[in-house]
Amino acid sequence: MVTVAGVRVVIAPDKFAGTLTAVEAAEAIADGWRRTSPGDELVCVPIADGGPGFIEVLRAARGGRLLPLIVTGPLGEPTAATVLLVDEPAARVTAYVESAQAAGLHLVPFERRDPGPASTCGVGALIAAAIDAGADRVVVGLGGSATNDAGAGLLAALGATATRDGAPADDVLRAGGSTLASLDTVDLSRARARVEGVELVAATDVDNPLLGVRGASAGFGPQKGATDVQVIELDGSLARFSALIGRGPDGLDPAVALGAGAAGGMGYALLCLGATRASGIGTVLEGIGLEDQISGSDLVITGEGSFDWQSLRGKAVTGVAAAATRQARPCLVLAGRVGIGRREYAAAGVAEAFSVEENEGSLEAALARPSEGLAALAQRVARTWGRR
């Protein structure tokens, strides 16, 4: 008798925002797949793109030690957060900061979501704590924020100062994006001195600039609770703020750089401090060694809550698809909903995309039983792509 070997499947989803963590999503896909194709070898590698889950995923792969902290949340409330410290060769230490732990949208109840007053002070406090703990390199994962302040609060927590009507106005920097237009001056000298000698990396989940139709306010403000009028006001406020800061020491304008609009403009603040920009998903994939896992596989599955135009701007699923393409492996996307067509996702290296919403019959049904719905979708997809 000839035994046919099963398919080796790497399952590498991101979180399904608001319903499943990346770990839970991977488990649900694996559970459903086994119902149809129990002989397949399944390798679960949960991922993150810089947003929620960034530290959890990296710690599982790299180890390290957690530094627990209490910092200010997006609306000023005390919030528990952690910094991951990883020892590197030559006695160096890399610190990983997950901005969503201190400024995440999940920290704000739905009825209170308003990016106008939301602040990034807590993220600045995490960076300061990482430096105080001896980090030579600080990698800040950006994504999933409730804020739209161009990182003004982050800068203030690191020492930036401001004036309004000739008087000190450092509190305005900490008060969210809606008040920044009232400032007369912004001085980053103390903040830059605070991070001097430390390599800063902005690991962004998107490549949007700070301002304009693709900027932080217009691109992501509405999902954080901003009205149409507020989007215009916030974009103007951030434009005023960035004009006061001006060009960086290198003569370039950080506001137009790729990733400046990430996490409500926190990417911009980090670039003002001399950070280099890296892909959030690229940082994670390198840290967890996904390329090596894919090289020995037959099929790659990834996924997220909503597979849409934002996914194509540097988020997790397209990072996984690109890694699969480099290894000449087919990549499937299993998502809560699919909002782009085959032509768009094929160009990103995705062979097929499947929707829990469509499989369950409605978005309401998909949200009512997210784990079961994702497992059922995986069970169906395995009939075509698995070994039976």
Summary of the structure (lengths in Angstrom):
residues: 388
radius of gyration: 21.3
end to end distance: 16.4
largest distance: 87.2
contacts: 1542
relative contact order: 0.15
helix: 45%
strand: 21%
